[in-house]
Amino acid sequence: MAAAATAVALLVAGCAGGSGGGGGGSNGNVTLTFSQWWAPEMPSGALQNLMDEFHKENPNITVKLISAPFQSLQSQTISQAASGTLPDVVGLDGSWVNPLYKQGALLNLSDAMKKANYDPKDLASQVGYNGSTYMIPVVNFVYPLFTNDAILSQAGISKPPTTWSEFAADAKKISQSGSAKGWVVPLGTTNPNGVQNDILSWAWASGGSMLSNGQPNLTNNPDVTGAVNLVKDLVQSNAVLPGANALQETDKVENFINGRAGMMIDSLAHINTITKGNANLKFSVSAQPVKDGSTGTPGMLTASWGIGISAKTQHSAEAWKLVQFLMDQTNNSKLSTLANGFPGNKTSKPDFTGADPHFQQAFAIYQKSKPVNEFTGLPAADQLMTDFLNEFQKTVAGQESTDTMLSNVQNQWKQQF
């Protein structure tokens, strides 16, 4: 009985750690938990290899990866924050930061940097509140237009569209000429990021904005109205894949891979997913089409693999070491190259040697564009997008006009702001 009691005591001691899930033994070794959706979108084993390199540099720290697809990790992260069980290190999307900050779930990274005497001058950007940082974008991704070369050719289209009118005409032509639909657009509310990726991105591409002085500006806004009408027209014309209201972003990629849609607006990060899913698929990436007659620097939807630390971790110093490792010039170059993204460290550069040629094409587009995502850091960003989709579905169904829809959304958004 004494031996059993001792064994149980040792087991409990070995499992004890912060509420973030990390563990630390009496020998000073620490295990950090790191939740993210990055590993499934990178070459197999690539992120684990980076964690192994981190362990070699920090033999007392082991990183346990918790990997899941984006849409499931989003709900998982929010629920873990509410229950105080957030992993030590957390992969973050910009739209999650505000609710997590309000819950007090994220560590103040400005304080962590000061304690570690870290100079943030090389960080391309930071996301925070009240002068403090809570998320650091590690890798930045652009959202170009993906086109299936064979489907466009079969419809008699020789090159990707560059304007709204060309895009609409091509989407309808593809839908009428074969079994594939012209465009796949996910408008489901479970993960409502179709609002930023597939509706408002059209306004941003043409230099438009949904905000004025930091406040909602949806009504009497020709760029926003035009973007809504463009998408609405294509849905009502049956030029998009059926069931858009139930689709999520992963469904979009899967349908593009399987040749059910000729075009999609999507993250460059999914190049690995596409090539793994269909190695024979010939596709092109190009800038998102702009409003007819639009001049000036085009906008390009950008999203990030952000990183944060749980406010309840018992290993904040070790967790910061992992963040610092990923933001190091060499490691950040390596990570962004593996992810088909662009570095979060201003001094890092992606390595195009042996890289997918689409990556280089997108980088050329990125250099000529202005990165934009107006939802990053907004209050209750997911709720804002859900409100937008609920009203959008009504206008597509003919229950209200575009002007009424945008007026309703504007009033709902003002309550959140």
N, C-alpha and C positions, 0 to 999 in steps of 0.2 A: 504493500500500500504506500509506503514512504517513497519507494522508487517510482511508482506511478504518479504520485503527487509531484515529485520533482520533474518528471517528464512533462507533465501538463504545464507546470510553471514555466519551463523552458520554452515550450511551444507557444504559450501566450506571449512571452517576452519577445520571441522571434517574430511574431505576427504584429506586434504593436507598432504603431506609426501614427503619422498625422491623419486627420480625417480625410485628407486628400488622397489617401491610399498608399503613400510611400511608407517604406519600412526602414528601420535602422537597427543594427545589432550592437552588442556591447563592444565589438571589435572596431567600431567606427565606420563600418560599411553601411551605405545607404542605397535603397532602391527607390527610384523615382518612377511614378506612373505618368505616362504621357499619352493623352487621348488626342486623336487627330483622324482626319479623313484622307491624309496625304499619301500614306503607303499604298492604298488601293489604286491611286492614280499615277503612281510612279512605277518604273520597271521593278519587277519582282525582287524583293530583298534589298532594294537600294537604300531605303530609309534605315533599315536595320543595320546595314553596313556602316552608315554614318554614326549610328548609336554605338557600334562596336569601336569605331575610331575614338569617339568621345570617352568610352570606358578605358581605352589604352592610355589616354592623356590624364584620366582621372580614375585610377584603379579602385578607389574606394566608392565610386558611384556607378550603379547599374541602372539602366533605363529599361523599363518594361513598357513596350508599346501597346496601346489599346487602339485598334484600328477598326473603323466602321465607315460605311458610305456617308456622304455629306448629310443627306436628309435625315437619316436615323441618328447621327451624332448630334445634330442640332437639338432635337427634342431631348435627347439623353443628357446633353450638357446643361440645358435649362432646368431639367428636373433634378439633376445632381446638385446644381447650385442651390436649389430650394431646400434640399435635404441635407446640405452641408457635406456632401460626399464627393465633391469635385476632385478629379485627379490632381496631382501636384502641379503638372504642367499641362496647359490646355491649348489645343489648336482652336483658333477663333476666327469667325467671320465678322466683318465690321458691324453688321446689323445686330449681332448678339451683345455687343459690348455695353450698350446703354442699360438693358435690363439686368445684366450681370453686375454692373457697377451699382445700380440701385439696390440690389440685394446684398451688397457688400461682399460679393463672392470673389472679387479679383484683388490681387495684391497691387499696391501702388509701386509701379516699376520705376518711377522717378526716385523713390526712396531706395529701392534695391540698387539702382545704378550708383547713387551717392555712396552707399555702404561699400560697394565694390570698387569705388574710385574709377568708374567707367565713364569715358567721354562719349556722349551720344552724337558727336558731330558727323559721323559717317552714316547714320541712319537716314534712309531716304524719307521716311515719314514715321509719325507716331500718332496713336489715337488715344485721346484722353479727355478728362473733364476737370474743370476748375484748376487748370495749370499743371495737372499731373497726368502721367502716362499710365495706361492700363492694358494697352495692346501694342505690339510692334509688328508691322507687316514684314514677314520674312521673305516671301516671294510674291511678286505681283503678276497678275494674269490679265491679258487682254481678251476681249470677246469679238473676234472677227466673224465674218460671214463664211460659213463652210458650204461648199457646193459640190454635189456629186457630178463629176465630169460626164459620166456615161448618161445619166438621166437628163442633164441639160442638153447633151448632144442629140439624144433621141427626140427631144422636143424642138430641135432646130435652133437651139440657143448656143451661140459660139463662144460667149464669154460671160462671166458673172456680172450681174447688174450693178450699176453705180449710183442710180437715183431711185427715189421712192416709186416713181411711175414705172421704171424699168422692172423693179422688183415685183410690183403688183402684177404687171403684165406677164412676167416670166412664171410667177407662181401659178397663175391661172392657166397659162399655156401648158405647163407640165401636168397639171391636174386633169386637163382635157385630152392629153395625148397618150396616156399610158396608165398603168396600174398604180404608180406612185403619185403622191400628192406633192404640191409645190413646196410646202413649208410645214415644218413641225414646230408647234408652239405650246409649251406647257403652261396652262393657266389654272392648275389646281391650287386650292387654298391650304393644303396640308403644309407645304413649304412654298410660300407665295412669291418666291424670288423671280417668277416669270414677269412680274411687274417691272422690275429694274432691267432684267435681261432681255425681255422680248417686247415690251411696250414702250416704256419711257426712254430706253436706249436709243430709239429712233429720233426722239427730240434732241437728246444729248449729242448724237452724231452730227446733227446739223447746227450745233452751237447753241441750242435752246437750253432752258432751265425750268425746273418745276418749283423753284424757290425765288423769293425776292427779299433781300435783307434777312436771310435766314428763316423766313416764314413761308408757308404754303402759297403758291401762286399758280393755281390750276385753272381758274376761270378767266375768260377773255385772254387766253394765252394761245396764240395761233400754233406754236410749236407743239404744245401738249395736245391741243385739239386735233391737230393734223396727225400726230402719232396714233392717237386713239382711233381716229377714223380709218387710218390705213389698216390697222390690225382688225378692226371690226368688219371692214369691207371684205377682207380676205377670209375671215371666218364665215361670214354670211354667204360668200360666193363658193363655199366648199373647196377653197384652194388650200386649206390646211388639213392635216391629218385629223380624222374624226375623233371625238372624245377629248378635245383639248382641255375641258374643264376638270378632267380627272388625271391629267398627265403631270408628272414631275420631271425634273431636269434629267434624271437618269433614263427615263422613258424616251426623252428626246434623243439622246445619244444612241440608245439601242435601236430606235426606229431608223435613224440615219444610217447606222452600220448595216442594217438589214435591207436597205434600199427602198424603204417605204416612203421616204421624203427626199426631195431633191436639194433642199436648202435648210439651214438652221443657223441661228446666232448662238455661238457657244464658246466656252472657255478653251483657250489654247492648251490647258492642262489635259484635256481629253484626247489629245492626239495619240497618246499611248493606248488609251482605251479603244480608240477607233482602229488603230493598226493591229492591236491584239485581237480585236473582235472580228476583223475582216482584213487580212493581210493583202488581199487582192483589190481592195477598194481604191479607186483613183479619185482623189478629191483635191479641191483647191481652197485656199484661204485668201480672203480679200477684205478690204475695208467695208464696214457696214454702210450701205447706201445712204445718201443724204437727200434732203428735201430738194426738189427741183429748183434750180436757181440759187441754191445755197452757196455762199462764198466764205472765205476765211478758213482758219484752221479747224478741221473736223474734230469732233470729240470721239473718244473711244472708250467704251465701257471697260472699266478695270476693277478687278476684285483681287483680294489678297488672301494668302495663307497667313493669318495673323497668329501671334502666340501670346499667351498670358500665363500667370501663375496664380494658383489658388490662394486666397487670403488665409485659408486654414491649414496650409501645408506646414509641417514641422521642419521642413528642409528648404527654407527659402533661399539660403545661400547656395546650396547645391543646385536648386532649380534655376537660379540665375546663371550659374556656370553653364548650364545646358543652353539657355537662351543666348548667352554670349558666344558660345561655341558655334551655334547656328548662324549668328550674325557676323562671325569672323570673315574677313575678305575672301580667303581661300575657300572656306566651307560654304559660304553663301553663294559663291560662284558655282561650286560643285552642285549644291542643292538646286539652284535655279536652272541649271543645265539639265539635270536629271528630271526636273518637273516640267520642262518646256515653258518656263516662266522667266521673269526678269528680276534681277536681284533687289533685295531690300537694303543692301549696303551700297552706298553711292560709289564706293571705290571698286566694287566687284563687277566682273563682266562675264556674261555667259560664254561658254566655249562652244563654238559652232563646229568644231572638228568632229566629223562623224555624226553630227546632230541631224535630226529629221529636217529635210529642206523646208518644210512648212514653218518651222521655227524661225528660220532666217527671214522668210517672207513676212511673217507676222512682225518681226523685230523692225523691218524696214517700214511697215505701216505704222507701228508704234512711234517711231522716230518722227513721223510727219503729223502725228495726232496729239491731241490734248487728253491725257487720262482723266476720266470722270466717273464718279459714282456718288450721287447726291444723297443716297440713303446711309452712307457710312457715318456712324455716330449719332444719327437722329434718334429722338426719343421713340421707343416702341416701334422700331422700323418694321418689324414683322407685322404688327397690327396695322400700320399705315398701308402696307402692301395688301393685306387681307381686305381692309376696307375698300381699297381701290378695285380689287378683283371682284368683290361681291357686287359692287355697282356696275362694273364693266360687264359682268354676265347678264345683268338686267338690260343694259342697252343693246347688247348683241341679240338678246331675245326679243327686242322691239318693245320693251316695257317702258323705256324712257329715252329721251334724246341724249346726245353726247353732252350738250350744255347742261342739262339737268343732272346727268351723272357726275360731271366735274364739280358742279355746285354742291352736290351732296357730299362728295368726297372731301372737298375743301372744308366744309363745316365739320366733318368728322375728324379731319386732321388737326384742325385748330384746337379741338378739345385735347388731343394728345400733346400738342405743343404747349 
